[in-house]
C-alpha cells in the first residue's frame, strides 16, 4: 500500500485566527465591549467582520482595532 502524502502548504506569511478565538481573547482582556463599539461605528468593517469565519493575522483593520483598545495584536491574533 502506498503511503499517503500530504502536500505541504506554502508559507503565506500569515495565519488565520477564528473569530470566536478573537472574541474570547478580547473578552478575557476585558476589551470586548470597547472593540465591538469601534467595529459598530464603521458599518463596512462591521459587515466584513460578520461575513468571515477567520481573520488573517496580517489584517490591517484587525490590527488597528486591537491597538485602538490598547491590546497587543500579536497576542490577540496568535496562532490557535
Backbone as a chain_set.jsonl record, in Angstrom:
{"seq": "XXXXXXXXXXXXXXXXXXXXXXXXXXXXXXXXXXXXXXXXXXXXXXXXXXXXXXXXXXXXXXXXXXXXXXXXXXXXXXXX", "coords": {"N": [[0.841, -1.171, 0.0], [0.579, 2.153, -0.856], [2.126, 4.989, 0.593], [0.367, 7.691, 2.004], [0.624, 10.889, 0.892], [0.866, 14.154, 1.976], [0.433, 17.327, 0.723], [2.632, 19.919, 1.42], [1.628, 22.907, 2.829], [2.062, 26.072, 1.372], [4.096, 28.677, 2.78], [2.461, 31.443, 3.58], [2.996, 33.757, 4.85], [1.312, 34.586, 6.764], [-1.189, 33.638, 9.178], [-4.433, 32.309, 9.973], [-7.012, 33.24, 12.259], [-9.682, 32.15, 14.199], [-12.83, 33.855, 14.459], [-14.207, 33.405, 16.833], [-12.147, 32.728, 18.611], [-10.767, 35.161, 18.689], [-12.748, 36.83, 19.775], [-13.043, 35.6, 22.29], [-10.49, 36.048, 23.392], [-10.46, 38.854, 23.463], [-12.55, 39.259, 25.249], [-11.53, 38.012, 27.567], [-9.519, 39.802, 28.114], [-10.952, 41.932, 28.89], [-11.827, 43.762, 27.017], [-13.753, 43.438, 25.09], [-16.272, 44.8, 24.746], [-15.399, 47.398, 24.173], [-14.02, 46.969, 21.748], [-16.104, 46.049, 20.155], [-17.753, 48.322, 20.044], [-16.136, 50.052, 18.556], [-15.994, 48.639, 16.141], [-18.725, 48.645, 15.399], [-19.088, 51.305, 14.879], [-18.138, 51.707, 12.372], [-19.701, 50.833, 9.69], [-19.076, 49.343, 7.347], [-16.712, 47.909, 8.025], [-17.795, 46.462, 10.134], [-19.692, 44.849, 8.809], [-17.958, 43.383, 7.173], [-16.526, 41.979, 9.143], [-18.564, 40.343, 10.121], [-18.985, 38.722, 7.947], [-17.061, 36.774, 7.592], [-15.343, 33.801, 8.786], [-12.855, 33.52, 9.784], [-9.953, 35.484, 10.583], [-7.232, 37.073, 9.055], [-3.89, 37.094, 10.274], [-2.448, 39.248, 9.516], [-4.171, 41.262, 8.909], [-4.895, 44.547, 8.422], [-6.977, 46.145, 9.404], [-7.973, 44.666, 11.564], [-5.677, 44.602, 13.166], [-5.364, 47.348, 13.7], [-7.746, 47.848, 15.108], [-7.401, 46.253, 17.392], [-5.149, 47.457, 18.488], [-6.271, 49.938, 19.009], [-7.881, 49.469, 21.206], [-6.018, 49.118, 23.086], [-4.533, 46.754, 23.216], [-2.199, 44.061, 22.45], [-1.674, 43.177, 19.189], [-0.23, 40.922, 18.342], [-0.615, 39.112, 20.367], [-3.428, 38.788, 20.559], [-3.991, 37.934, 17.963], [-2.549, 35.615, 17.77], [-1.399, 32.329, 16.762], [-3.692, 29.627, 16.946]], "CA": [[0.0, 0.0, 0.0], [1.386, 3.369, -0.976], [1.979, 5.967, 1.677], [-0.391, 8.88, 1.652], [1.456, 12.088, 1.01], [0.128, 15.409, 2.084], [1.186, 18.459, 0.21], [2.944, 20.935, 2.417], [1.041, 24.189, 2.487], [3.083, 27.115, 1.244], [4.1, 29.703, 3.82], [1.869, 32.648, 3.005], [3.405, 34.917, 5.625], [0.279, 34.876, 7.752], [-2.069, 32.53, 9.548], [-5.765, 32.813, 10.267], [-7.497, 33.021, 13.619], [-11.143, 32.153, 14.17], [-13.463, 34.983, 15.137], [-14.526, 33.002, 18.2], [-10.917, 32.85, 19.404], [-10.508, 36.592, 18.885], [-13.752, 37.312, 20.726], [-12.694, 35.062, 23.606], [-9.301, 36.749, 23.877], [-10.874, 40.222, 23.806], [-13.376, 39.157, 26.458], [-10.629, 37.717, 28.69], [-8.75, 41.013, 28.393], [-11.887, 42.971, 29.32], [-11.907, 44.774, 25.975], [-14.708, 43.057, 24.058], [-17.254, 45.864, 24.512], [-14.701, 48.502, 23.51], [-13.764, 46.57, 20.363], [-17.398, 45.987, 19.453], [-18.189, 49.699, 19.793], [-15.325, 50.563, 17.451], [-16.46, 47.951, 14.926], [-20.077, 49.094, 15.055], [-19.013, 52.69, 14.419], [-17.806, 51.653, 10.95], [-20.617, 49.809, 9.182], [-18.411, 48.473, 6.378], [-15.855, 46.974, 8.763], [-18.677, 45.59, 10.897], [-20.237, 43.862, 7.874], [-16.852, 42.49, 6.788], [-16.285, 41.113, 10.298], [-19.646, 39.363, 10.195], [-19.061, 37.892, 6.744], [-15.988, 35.774, 7.554], [-15.188, 32.973, 9.982], [-11.478, 33.654, 10.261], [-9.291, 36.747, 10.292], [-5.789, 36.93, 8.815], [-3.048, 37.712, 11.305], [-1.869, 40.46, 8.938], [-5.263, 42.156, 8.537], [-4.59, 45.874, 8.978], [-8.129, 46.638, 10.162], [-7.976, 43.932, 12.835], [-4.529, 45.078, 13.946], [-5.697, 48.695, 14.167], [-8.805, 47.73, 16.116], [-6.806, 45.7, 18.62], [-4.302, 48.508, 19.056], [-7.131, 51.022, 19.479], [-8.395, 49.139, 22.542], [-4.874, 49.034, 23.987], [-4.001, 45.393, 23.334], [-1.135, 43.666, 21.538], [-2.206, 42.344, 18.115], [0.479, 39.642, 18.28], [-1.22, 38.23, 21.379], [-4.823, 38.503, 20.193], [-4.001, 37.226, 16.69], [-1.59, 34.498, 17.807], [-1.914, 31.042, 16.265], [-4.512, 28.871, 17.905]], "C": [[0.889, 1.238, 0.0], [1.106, 4.312, 0.185], [1.194, 7.176, 1.164], [0.497, 10.09, 1.897], [0.557, 13.312, 1.054], [1.013, 16.516, 1.551], [1.425, 19.449, 1.332], [2.355, 22.26, 1.942], [2.147, 25.235, 2.38], [2.97, 28.122, 2.384], [3.623, 31.005, 3.19], [2.276, 33.911, 3.753], [2.371, 35.353, 6.643], [-0.425, 33.577, 8.119], [-3.446, 33.137, 9.811], [-6.15, 32.429, 11.688], [-9.022, 33.095, 13.563], [-11.687, 33.37, 14.919], [-13.781, 34.641, 16.58], [-13.304, 33.128, 19.102], [-10.613, 34.318, 19.691], [-11.48, 37.174, 19.902], [-13.414, 36.857, 22.144], [-11.506, 35.802, 24.204], [-9.622, 38.199, 24.255], [-11.679, 40.234, 25.099], [-12.497, 38.912, 27.689], [-9.809, 38.939, 29.09], [-9.642, 42.169, 28.858], [-12.099, 44.062, 28.29], [-12.937, 44.464, 24.893], [-15.677, 44.184, 23.737], [-16.634, 47.065, 23.816], [-14.476, 48.187, 22.027], [-15.057, 46.539, 19.553], [-17.897, 47.392, 19.115], [-17.419, 50.31, 18.625], [-15.775, 49.937, 16.132], [-17.813, 48.476, 14.475], [-20.1, 50.534, 14.548], [-18.684, 52.77, 12.925], [-18.599, 50.506, 10.331], [-19.956, 48.847, 8.204], [-17.527, 47.458, 7.082], [-16.684, 45.987, 9.581], [-19.258, 44.49, 10.004], [-19.162, 42.887, 7.412], [-16.557, 41.496, 7.908], [-17.32, 39.991, 10.354], [-19.7, 38.413, 9.004], [-17.992, 36.8, 6.667], [-15.939, 34.986, 8.859], [-13.809, 33.115, 10.603], [-10.899, 34.981, 9.796], [-7.802, 36.467, 10.073], [-5.002, 37.665, 9.896], [-2.417, 39.01, 10.815], [-2.928, 41.497, 8.567], [-5.083, 43.509, 9.218], [-5.752, 46.445, 9.793], [-8.185, 45.969, 11.53], [-6.848, 44.416, 13.742], [-4.826, 46.457, 14.523], [-6.748, 48.69, 15.254], [-8.23, 47.266, 17.452], [-5.908, 46.738, 19.293], [-5.147, 49.637, 19.643], [-7.719, 50.743, 20.864], [-7.262, 48.884, 23.533], [-4.296, 47.644, 24.184], [-2.938, 45.131, 22.274], [-1.707, 42.748, 20.454], [-1.517, 40.975, 18.01], [-0.086, 38.633, 19.275], [-2.625, 37.818, 20.944], [-4.909, 37.695, 18.902], [-2.977, 36.106, 16.615], [-2.245, 33.228, 17.27], [-2.653, 30.328, 17.369], [-3.805, 27.599, 18.309]], "O": [[1.838, 1.335, 0.778], [-0.017, 4.404, 0.68], [1.36, 7.607, 0.023], [1.045, 10.272, 2.984], [-0.378, 13.461, 0.267], [2.191, 16.616, 1.893], [0.517, 19.77, 2.099], [2.559, 22.674, 0.801], [3.06, 25.27, 3.205], [1.877, 28.384, 2.887], [4.318, 31.593, 2.36], [1.936, 35.017, 3.333], [2.537, 36.375, 7.308], [-0.271, 32.556, 7.45], [-3.587, 34.359, 9.863], [-5.677, 31.434, 12.238], [-9.582, 34.002, 12.947], [-11.086, 33.847, 15.881], [-13.643, 35.488, 17.462], [-13.418, 33.587, 20.239], [-10.244, 34.672, 20.811], [-11.078, 37.926, 20.79], [-13.491, 37.644, 23.087], [-11.514, 36.145, 25.386], [-9.112, 38.71, 25.253], [-11.506, 41.115, 25.941], [-12.7, 39.533, 28.733], [-9.446, 39.097, 30.256], [-9.149, 43.25, 29.179], [-12.505, 45.17, 28.637], [-12.987, 45.159, 23.878], [-15.885, 44.496, 22.565], [-17.269, 47.684, 22.963], [-14.711, 49.03, 21.161], [-15.084, 46.96, 18.397], [-18.408, 47.621, 18.018], [-18.0, 51.012, 17.797], [-15.919, 50.632, 15.126], [-18.018, 48.724, 13.287], [-21.039, 50.933, 13.859], [-18.929, 53.796, 12.291], [-18.207, 49.344, 10.44], [-20.246, 47.651, 8.229], [-17.584, 46.268, 6.771], [-16.321, 44.817, 9.707], [-19.307, 43.328, 10.406], [-19.426, 41.693, 7.275], [-16.36, 40.309, 7.651], [-16.983, 38.833, 10.604], [-20.396, 37.399, 9.056], [-18.025, 35.979, 5.751], [-16.426, 35.439, 9.895], [-13.618, 32.864, 11.793], [-11.294, 35.528, 8.767], [-7.191, 35.709, 10.827], [-5.411, 38.727, 10.365], [-1.904, 39.789, 11.619], [-2.597, 42.517, 7.963], [-5.117, 43.602, 10.445], [-5.526, 47.156, 10.772], [-8.419, 46.633, 12.54], [-7.046, 44.614, 14.941], [-4.569, 46.707, 15.7], [-6.65, 49.448, 16.219], [-8.542, 47.823, 18.504], [-5.911, 46.876, 20.516], [-4.779, 50.226, 20.66], [-8.019, 51.674, 21.61], [-7.501, 48.486, 24.673], [-3.644, 47.376, 25.193], [-2.801, 45.893, 21.317], [-2.178, 41.654, 20.764], [-2.149, 39.988, 17.635], [-0.034, 37.427, 19.035], [-2.965, 36.635, 20.961], [-5.8, 36.858, 18.757], [-2.581, 35.692, 15.525], [-3.464, 33.068, 17.314], [-2.302, 30.405, 18.546], [-4.333, 26.827, 19.109]]}, "num_chains": 1, "name": "protein.A"}
